[in-house]
């Protein structure tokens, strides 16, 4: 019996000694395992620090897709890219990106408040061509690459540039390099415009306010009714940048598209109030030396040059009204244009005072860096097309007595 007890005691001692030996010999393994266990335990709390409807990548990160319950690398996304999330994976480690059907590791993003992406491009009509890639696609924005995806794409072209094509990817306007894609016709049938009509208004006044030229001064209700009709009937009103893109054949535009401009700058707040109410884009050509309308901040109205102080008629022979721009000294004109641009914080678009222009005025506008310039309709009813001289763009003048029915007739 003693031998049995001694044997058991020896076995116990040997076991204790082996346990102590293991503890002393492999401490790192135990620490490592404890860290992993702790991470798993706290993972739900940790992921809460990163998950949000909108997040931004904090580093260049790998993108994964789920295949046979395993995560497979599908590409990568650059740093500082805003993503919209859809859900959290079952293992609580990966976040699913909305619209892309792929995942990103939770620790590679930080919470971000919602940002208002510019979805203006969705109003354009895509070209009758798609871009194609086969095994890999890289999408870019102005800061460099955004996504590298190990898959081919087949997407319609929204904007054409000399060396790039813009497409809608992940609900964002991004471009692919022309040299990296092929093209394929998509047989799109939606009709688009091949010309554009520009309307010009002047001061919009409310009851009790005065406006000297009653022929081209607009009662508040008149301008309101015209703009309401455009909004109610889903017209696209182009910015100057968009007009330039259209004339350069970089975008297609819907049939219901016009350009709205206003001249001078007197009582500008009234017109801007209406444009903002109906969320319509317009361009205000301001005489910067007389009116400070350009200081008004508006999401829907851009301010461009109508000279600084050369809006004076009957100063020169010829022209519609002998506008000063026709015969003033070149150095005075160039100085005036530069001052106007400075006050506007830069300007690339111009309208001729009194619609008066000549070859010399066009030369000086080009020299000053203007891209487009507007005059009157010249029997074109305000239409311009791809072949129109960029410094002789047409506008249809709207008069104070043009009723809503008259305005509607101009849209046919």
C-alpha angles and dihedrals in degrees: 000000000000090000091054093050091047090050093051091047091051091050091051092050091048090051092049091049091049091050091051090048092052092048092051096041100047110033095134093059092053092049092048092050091048091053092051092048091048091050091052092048093050096037095100091054092043094051090054087067090060108031119094137135087260125032137167126221114248094198141005101291141192120247120214137194126203115248122169090344091304131107113245124190109248101169143298141271127216128243120275095025116144115227133186113223129214108185149333121262120249092252088055093233106094132057121215116229114223116243094007100071091219138105140235127200110260096234092059095070139056129207116270133185116242114279124207105238116202105250094172090118090069088074091063121090111244117239121258089256136081129205116234133199128172117203107000137023130191120198122199142192130187091284097054135268119359104178135011108196124187092219139080123251138207108196134155119250114246101176128020120209129175095264104011144048122216119219138172109256124165089353091301136104107246133156137230122206114257091228092057100055143055127222132234130180113245099193093231110182104194112124119239136189124263093187136032135217121218122199124200127204131177131203118351112207135191127218109288094026122106129228119179103210103057091181094068100020111101127218110235093243093052094055090042092054093049093050093044090055091053092049095044090051096047099246118173111226111201128224117224091257090054092047090053090049091050093050089049090052092242094126138027118225132202122257089250096067131121139160120238120202134171127197137217106008104246113145088355094159091071095057092042091052090057095044091052091047091057095033094236124153120232141161123233115205103205132198090223095195092059108030132039095203088125089072090068111101113222135165091210105037128067122193122224137171129292089162125277099252108344096095093114125125135207090034097111137037121256125011127094094292105358094262116201092238090071098068111008117123113277095236091053092049093048092048091049093049091049092050091050091051091049093053090049093049088244130334133203099176132068143182122205116240108248087359087277117148142145138183092275092053089052091050091052093048090053090047089052092053102254116153102195135020131190134214133161130301100271092202091308095104088235099302125141128180141182092288097050116115106257090226094049102052116160130238133188111224116225113212130209093253096050103120125209090260090053091049091049089053089057089059096058 
